[in-house]
Amino acid sequence: MKLCLNRAGLVLALLTVLSACSSKDELVYPEISNKIKPDEIWSASVGDGVEHYDSALKPLILGDRVFAASRAGYVMAFERETGRKLWTFDARTDESAGFLDSLNFWNDETARLSGGVSAGYDKIYVGSENGDVIALNPETGELVWRVKVGGEVIASPAAGDGFVVVNTSAGSVFALHPDTGEQRWKHEQETALLSLRGTSEPVIASGGVIFGSGAGKVAVLIADKGVLAWEQSIAVPKGATDLSRMNDVDATPIIIDGMIYAIAYNGELTALDLRTGRPVWKREYSTFRDMAIEGSSIYIVDSTGKIFAIDRRNGLEQWSQMGLNKHLLTGPVVYKDYLAIGDVEGNLFWLDKNSGEFVGQFSYGSGFYTQGVSNGDDLVIQTRDGELSLIRLP
């Protein structure tokens, strides 16, 4: 049986053991002079957000709309330019929620939404810890279908090659029909006895489904059948205890030009040939956070808060930034010439993506759990308490 611990609590414990985390009072912030002036175009409330839970809900920019969700069960659509709320869907009732309902003063039920929001085949998708996968009409917020799968859906579903694919915490990967939610195939993967509470988001590319496992492996399934094409270990268990031997691949793999870039906790950053799974290069970096990539650079926030830029062609380090070491950070998001990275105190740090130098630090109230998203023109961030903001740089 797989034992999962609360990720935030477990990660803090691990960082303490590794002498990589200090108490709140001991954290040291670098002195940062704000050299940029990001404009907050609008902000809105998405219920109570994820609160203190480790629900990996992230917003989605899709055309002229922004979508976001709360753990309680609200999925909302906003006009991207103005922030005007267009609709609210309540996953607890499978119906549209009115204004008074969305205040959630009297209803303490929760749908435990934890994976999403993602899009494909003219629908948006969210998953839940109850094993639900929900498909909505992005124009109206109406329910298209809702199905249960065997395991918690705590990573965003992926859509492509005629399927909606979910990777569950129980070690199963499901392919669903995008129009009906009907199960088309199921793949059982190896699980670990003890793992971080996280699951790799699957990626569909070149006729394959690529994902990471709690056993330190990256695998590719043939998309139309769910048959294993290959799997490759990128982390080998080390240490004398189950805690020290955890080696999850929770970060979403990145696929570019026939290469897979994947990273493990207590493992390595590895470049793999997509067709064969052959490692091209490996480097000693470790994280459970999603990476970002642009051009020839891979951007990483490691397990202890160090930030790196790595050349994806050869694995050589381009720059490192140690100013937030021992801080619990989100993964990075690339926006224009910068990286934006949040922390548990609600700070959003801006770094020059070419040099790693800090260029700004701004506060947004409650802490961040997931990184922001960008479409190139705008950056959207969501705090733990559900504050959703669209930010724009000239």
Order of alpha helices (4+ residues) and beta strands (2+ residues): beta-alpha-beta-beta-beta-beta-beta-beta-beta-alpha-beta-beta-beta-beta-beta-beta-beta-beta-beta-beta-beta-beta-beta-beta-beta-beta-beta-beta-beta-beta-beta-beta-beta-beta-beta-beta-beta-beta
